[in-house]
Amino acid sequence: MNWVRNKSLKHENVSNQILHFTMSTMPTIDQHDKTIQLLDLLNEYQELTTIYRLHFINGFLNLSRANFQSEKTKFGKDTFDMRSYDACKVVGVIGDEFNVIDRRDAIVDCDFEDRNALELQQDTQLKNRKKNEKPTKTDNAANTYKDPILQFGALTPPQLKTSQEDFDRALKLSVQIINIRRKIATLTSELESI
């Protein structure tokens, strides 16, 4: 009988140790919430990278279709307009995240004081000396931020415009992917510290 009692005591001690170990390593509600957030972010990251990849593939396919459709002009690095222009799209930090800012829209959307500051900044550009009149400030702003597709002329094939749209979407998605990666890194470090 002692033998049975000793076995049951040993079993109880082992059970208590296992219970104590699982209770001490059992995740809290905060860990569960962060783990679920991390899994959601990983899912969103995977979906966005797939879509991002498809936009780049479609962008290059449409670019090759535009080259095939046009017999006279080929669209590529040999036909780029190498004159100096300001970038139409920049990546900036708004709040805590990166965002793509289209400067052509920013001139139209900004309030009066910001628009005046932009116009004063652009007054330092070269002026046409053959004409006596000074170019207007709004023309200056419009000339500074040109649509890159216009470097190939006013009448571009629709495939080239579709290609540009695909690359624009891919750029925006890449910025979203970077923001998600930053959130994933933050959540991972928080979960490791708990």
N, C-alpha and C positions, 0 to 999 in steps of 0.2 A: 504494500500500500504506500509506503514511503517513496518507493520508486516512482509511482504514478504521480504522487504529490510533487516530487522534485521535478519531474518532467513538465507538469502543468505550471509550476513556478518559473521554470526556465522559459517556457513558452510565453508566459505573461510578461516576463522581463523583455524578451525579444519583441513582443507586440508593443509594449510601452515605448521601447527605443524607436521602433519604426514609426509609431504614432507621433512621438516627439520630433523625429527627424522630418516627417511630412508636414507637421504643423509649423515648424520653424522655416521650412523652405516653401511652404504653400504661398502662392502669389496673392497679393492683396487686390482689392477692387481697382485701385489705381493702376496696378500692373496689368490687369485684364484690359482696362480701357485703353491704355497705351499700346498694348499688344494688338488690339483690334484696330486702332488707328494706324499702326505700323503696317498691318496686313492690308488695310484699305489703300494706304499710300503706295505700297508695293504693287498692288493690282493696278492702280491708276498709272503708275510709272510704266508698267509693262504695256498697258494699252496705248499710252501716249508714244512710247518708243516705236511701237508697230506702226501707228499712224504717221509719225514723223518720218520713218523710213519710206513709207509708201509715197508721201508727198515729194521726197527727194527723187525717188525713182520716176514718178510721173513728171516731175519738173524736167529731168534730163530727157525723158522720152518725148515730151512735147517740144523741147528745144531741138531734138534731132528731127522731129516731124516738120518744124518750121524751116530748118535748113533744107530738108528734102523738097518742101513746097516752093521755096524761093530759088529761082535759077540764077539770079544776078547777085543777090546779097547772101552771104553766109553769116550766121550769127555766132560769134565766138570771140576769143581773145584777140584775133587778128583785126576785128572790126570795132573794138572798143573805142569810145571817145576818151582819150587820155587827158583831156583838159581837167583842170582842178575844179571840183565842185564839192560843196559840203554834203555830207551824208544825209540822205533823206530819212533814214531810220537809224536810231541809236538805241542802245540798251542802257536804261537808267534805273536807279533805285528809287522806288516810290514806297514809302513806308518801310516795310521789312523785306520786300520782295523785289526782284528784278522785273522790269517791264519793257516792252518794245514801245518806243515813242516815235511816232511818225511826225517829223518836223513840219511837213507840209500842212498837216492838220493842226499842228500846234500854233502856227501863225494865225490861222483863221479862228481857232477856239480861244486864244488867250485874251485876257482883258486888255483894256486900253493902255494901262501903264506898262504891262509886259510887252505889248506890241511896240510901243514907243522905244523901249529899251532895245528890242531886237532891231528896229529900224536904225537907231543911232549906232549900234554895233556894225551894221552893214553899210553905213555911210563911208567907211574907209576903203571901199572897193574902188577899182579903177574907173575912171569916167571916160566917155567917148569925147576925144578932143576935137573931132571934126564938127561936131554939132555944138551949138552955143547953149542949148538947153541942158539942164541937169536932169538925169533920169529920176523918175518919181520913186519914192521909197517903197511903194507897194510893188512896182516892177522889179526893184532890186531884190525884194524878198522872194518874189516868184522865180527870178532867175537863179537865185542861190540854191534853192531846193527844187531841182527838176526831177521829173519822173525818169528813172534810168532807161526805160524802154524807148524814150524819145531819141536816144542816141543812134538808133537804127532807122530813124525817119518817122514821119507822121503816119504813114500807112504800113503798119507791121502786120504780119499774119496773125490770125486768131490763136494759132498754136503757141506763138511766142508770148501772147498775153496770158494764156492759160498756164504756160510755164512759169511766168513771173508770179502769178497767183499761188501756184504750188510752192514755189520757193519762199514766198512771203508767209504762207501758212507754216511751212517747215521752220522758219526762223522763230515765229511766235511759239510754236510747240517746243522748240529747243530751250527757250527761256522758261517755259512752264516746267519742263523736265528738270532743269537746273534748280528751280524753286522746290520741286518735290524732293530732289536728292538732298537738298539742305535740310528739309523737314525730316527726312528719313534718318539722316546723320544725327540730328538733334534727338529724335525719339530713341534711337539706338543707344546713344550715350546716356540718356536718362534711364533707360531700362537696365543698362549695365551697372549703373551706380546704385540701383536699388538693392 
